[in-house]
Amino acid sequence: MRSRVLGWPVIAWCLPLLVVLCLAAETKAESVTLQVTPDVMEINSFYQGHNVTVTGTLPAGLGAVVEVVGPTAEEHLRRKGRRGPLWMNVGTITVDGAPSLYLVLSSAADLLSGKLINAAWGFPALIQRISLSGDVQDNEKDKFKQQFLELKESEQLYGAWPGGLKVSPADNGQQKVTGTFWLPSNIRPDTYKVCLTAVRDGQAADRVCTDLPVQMVGFPAFLMTLAYQHGALYGILAVVIAIVVGFVMGYLFKGGGGH
Amino acid sequence: MPLSLYLPISGSATNILLLLGLGGAVGFLSGLFGVGGGFLMTPLLIMAGIPSTVAAATDSNQIVAASTSGTYAHYRLGNVDFKMGLLLLVGGVVGGTLGVQLIKILRAMGNADFVIKVTYVIMLGVIGGYMFVESLQSMRKTAPEEAKPREPQRPSVYARLVQALPWQMRFEKSGVTLSPIMPFVLGTFVGILAAIMGVGGGFIMVPVMVYMLRMPMHVVVGTSLFQILFTCINVTVMQAITNHTVDLVLAIILLIGSTLGAQFGARISRRLKADQLKILLASIVLVVMVQILVSLVWPPHLLLGHGGGH
C-alpha cells in the first residue's frame, strides 16, 4: 500500500542510500570490537579477585587503550596532619567525580605517559575530572588529588599498565588486541564499564564499551541480605553461634582434658 | 593466595590460615590473662587488611565465643565470682552508656580519634608500667604467698576510704569484704573507658580487680571473662543493627581459633605463678602501647585515609 503511495522513483532513490548506510554501519561496527571474558563476574565464597581478559579488534596502525571504570560516587576521606609531635586526622576532604574502580591498559607505553595533552584516558584525564572540597586549600588540591590516586592504587582499585595490551595482526586490515587485568577482591558488586578506544595521533578515533556486571552469589549474597535487611536477627544469630561454639569447644576440651 | 575465603561484610578475601592463627594467638592470651583480647585483635585485623569498623565490630563477636569458652573453663575451676562480676557488669553498662555519649560530644568537637588514641597510650602506659614494675618487685622478693590479699601491707588513704564505705559485704569467691559501691563505681569507670576505646575493657578491668578490689589473680581472670562476655554480646548486637559491620564468616574463623587458644591459655594460666602472668600481660600491654605511640608520632605514608576506626 505504502510503496504505491510513495511511488517507484522514490524507492529507486532511497534503496541505494539505505544500502550505503547499512554498509557504513556494518563497517563502523566491525572497525572496533570488544569482548570481555568472563562477561559476568560472580563473587562466591571463594572469590579472591579474578583475572578478566579483554580481546578486541581495531584498524591496523591505530593505538589501543582499554579502560575499566566503576560508577562515580562522592567519597569522604580523612585528612591527616601534625599537631605538636602527633599525627592525627585534622579534617575531612570530599572527593567528587572519582570512579570506584579505574584500571587502564594501553598497547604502547607512550599512550599512558601523560604527554598526550588531550587524551581522555589515563590518570591525568582522571585527575581533571576529580574535584575536592572540604578541609583543603586551593593550592593543596593537586597534592591531595595525587595522594588520592596513590591511596586507590594501594588498594588495587586504581591501576595503569602502559604497554599492557598485546597487538597482533588480523584479517581485513584489522589488528587484534588482547590484555588481562586483575579484578581485585575488594571490588563492590556493581556494573562496571570496559571500554576500548582506538587512538590515532593521540586522539580517540573510535571507542566501544561493554558492561561488566559484578554480582554476589550464593552464601555471600545470602549473608549480605541478612546483615542489611534483618540486622537484629543477624546480630542475635552471630551471638548465639559464638556462644554455642564457645560452649562446644569448652565441652570438647573438658572431655579430653585432665583438670 | 591459597586457602583464601571471601568475607562479604569486609568486602575482601583473606587467608584462612592467617585468620585462624590470629584467632588462636589472641584466644590463648584471652584464656591466659582473662582479657578479651580486643585491644590486640582489632589492630591485628586492620593489619591483615580488614576495614577498621568491621574489625572492631567482628572482634566483639569473636570475644563472645572466646569469653564463653574461657568463662566456662574458669567456672569449672571455681574461678568465677558471679556476685562481683554482676556488680561490675551493671557498672560497666552504665559506664558504657555514658562513654557512648562522651564519644558523641568528642566527635562533634572534632578530634575524637586523637582522644581515643591518646587514651589508649595513657591507659596502656600506666597499667602496663605499673604492673610491670610491681610484678618485678614482687618476683624479686621471692613471694611465697602469691594470690593472697595484701591489705595489711597498705593501710593507705585508699584502703581507709574503701573500708569507710557503707554496706560492706563479703565476696566469698574473691575472699574480700567490700562495699558494692566499689565494684559498681570501678565498673562504670572501666565501662566509660571501654566505650571510648571501643574494646571489651578486660585489660583495664583485670588490673582494677587486682589492685583496687584486691581480688586474687585466678578469680580475677574468670570473673573478668564473665563480665566481658555480656559487654560484648551487647556490643555485637548493637553493631549489627546500627552499622552492619559484624562479619559472621570472619568471626566464625576467628572464634574457632580463639576458642581453641583460650582453652590452652586457661590451662597454662594455672601452671604459671601470678607474678609471671602479670609481668607477661604487662609486657604485651606495653608493646601495644608503644605501637600506638609510634603510629601517632611517625609521619604517615599518605596524608589521606578512610574514616572509621572506633
Boltz contact constraints between the chains, C-beta under 6 A:
constraints:
  - contact:
      token1: [A, 45]
      token2: [B, 6]
      max_distance: 6.0
  - contact:
      token1: [A, 47]
      token2: [B, 6]
      max_distance: 6.0
  - contact:
      token1: [A, 48]
      token2: [B, 1]
      max_distance: 6.0
  - contact:
      token1: [A, 48]
      token2: [B, 4]
      max_distance: 6.0
  - contact:
      token1: [A, 48]
      token2: [B, 13]
      max_distance: 6.0
  - contact:
      token1: [A, 77]
      token2: [B, 304]
      max_distance: 6.0
  - contact:
      token1: [A, 78]
      token2: [B, 305]
      max_distance: 6.0
  - contact:
      token1: [A, 78]
      token2: [B, 307]
      max_distance: 6.0
  - contact:
      token1: [A, 80]
      token2: [B, 300]
      max_distance: 6.0
  - contact:
      token1: [A, 80]
      token2: [B, 303]
      max_distance: 6.0
  - contact:
      token1: [A, 85]
      token2: [B, 297]
      max_distance: 6.0
  - contact:
      token1: [A, 86]
      token2: [B, 296]
      max_distance: 6.0
  - contact:
      token1: [A, 87]
      token2: [B, 300]
      max_distance: 6.0
  - contact:
      token1: [A, 88]
      token2: [B, 113]
      max_distance: 6.0
  - contact:
      token1: [A, 88]
      token2: [B, 114]
      max_distance: 6.0
  - contact:
      token1: [A, 89]
      token2: [B, 113]
      max_distance: 6.0
  - contact:
      token1: [A, 147]
      token2: [B, 302]
      max_distance: 6.0
  - contact:
      token1: [A, 147]
      token2: [B, 303]
      max_distance: 6.0
  - contact:
      token1: [A, 147]
      token2: [B, 304]
      max_distance: 6.0
  - contact:
      token1: [A, 148]
      token2: [B, 304]
      max_distance: 6.0
  - contact:
      token1: [A, 150]
      token2: [B, 302]
      max_distance: 6.0
  - contact:
      token1: [A, 151]
      token2: [B, 302]
      max_distance: 6.0
  - contact:
      token1: [A, 151]
      token2: [B, 304]
      max_distance: 6.0
  - contact:
      token1: [A, 185]
      token2: [B, 12]
      max_distance: 6.0
  - contact:
      token1: [A, 185]
      token2: [B, 13]
      max_distance: 6.0
  - contact:
      token1: [A, 186]
      token2: [B, 11]
      max_distance: 6.0
  - contact:
      token1: [A, 186]
      token2: [B, 12]
      max_distance: 6.0
  - contact:
      token1: [A, 220]
      token2: [B, 6]
      max_distance: 6.0
  - contact:
      token1: [A, 220]
      token2: [B, 8]
      max_distance: 6.0
  - contact:
      token1: [A, 223]
      token2: [B, 8]
      max_distance: 6.0
  - contact:
      token1: [A, 224]
      token2: [B, 8]
      max_distance: 6.0
  - contact:
      token1: [A, 227]
      token2: [B, 9]
      max_distance: 6.0
  - contact:
      token1: [A, 227]
      token2: [B, 244]
      max_distance: 6.0
  - contact:
      token1: [A, 228]
      token2: [B, 244]
      max_distance: 6.0
  - contact:
      token1: [A, 231]
      token2: [B, 240]
      max_distance: 6.0
  - contact:
      token1: [A, 231]
      token2: [B, 241]
      max_distance: 6.0
  - contact:
      token1: [A, 232]
      token2: [B, 241]
      max_distance: 6.0
  - contact:
      token1: [A, 234]
      token2: [B, 240]
      max_distance: 6.0
  - contact:
      token1: [A, 235]
      token2: [B, 236]
      max_distance: 6.0
  - contact:
      token1: [A, 235]
      token2: [B, 237]
      max_distance: 6.0
  - contact:
      token1: [A, 235]
      token2: [B, 240]
      max_distance: 6.0
  - contact:
      token1: [A, 235]
      token2: [B, 241]
      max_distance: 6.0
  - contact:
      token1: [A, 238]
      token2: [B, 61]
      max_distance: 6.0
  - contact:
      token1: [A, 238]
      token2: [B, 236]
      max_distance: 6.0
  - contact:
      token1: [A, 238]
      token2: [B, 246]
      max_distance: 6.0
  - contact:
      token1: [A, 238]
      token2: [B, 248]
      max_distance: 6.0
  - contact:
      token1: [A, 239]
      token2: [B, 64]
      max_distance: 6.0
  - contact:
      token1: [A, 239]
      token2: [B, 233]
      max_distance: 6.0
  - contact:
      token1: [A, 239]
      token2: [B, 236]
      max_distance: 6.0
  - contact:
      token1: [A, 242]
      token2: [B, 61]
      max_distance: 6.0
  - contact:
      token1: [A, 242]
      token2: [B, 64]
      max_distance: 6.0
  - contact:
      token1: [A, 242]
      token2: [B, 65]
      max_distance: 6.0
  - contact:
      token1: [A, 242]
      token2: [B, 255]
      max_distance: 6.0
  - contact:
      token1: [A, 243]
      token2: [B, 68]
      max_distance: 6.0
  - contact:
      token1: [A, 245]
      token2: [B, 65]
      max_distance: 6.0
  - contact:
      token1: [A, 245]
      token2: [B, 255]
      max_distance: 6.0
  - contact:
      token1: [A, 246]
      token2: [B, 65]
      max_distance: 6.0
  - contact:
      token1: [A, 246]
      token2: [B, 68]
      max_distance: 6.0
  - contact:
      token1: [A, 246]
      token2: [B, 69]
      max_distance: 6.0
  - contact:
      token1: [A, 246]
      token2: [B, 259]
      max_distance: 6.0
  - contact:
      token1: [A, 247]
      token2: [B, 68]
      max_distance: 6.0
  - contact:
      token1: [A, 249]
      token2: [B, 69]
      max_distance: 6.0
  - contact:
      token1: [A, 249]
      token2: [B, 259]
      max_distance: 6.0
  - contact:
      token1: [A, 250]
      token2: [B, 69]
      max_distance: 6.0
  - contact:
      token1: [A, 250]
      token2: [B, 72]
      max_distance: 6.0
  - contact:
      token1: [A, 250]
      token2: [B, 73]
      max_distance: 6.0
  - contact:
      token1: [A, 253]
      token2: [B, 263]
      max_distance: 6.0
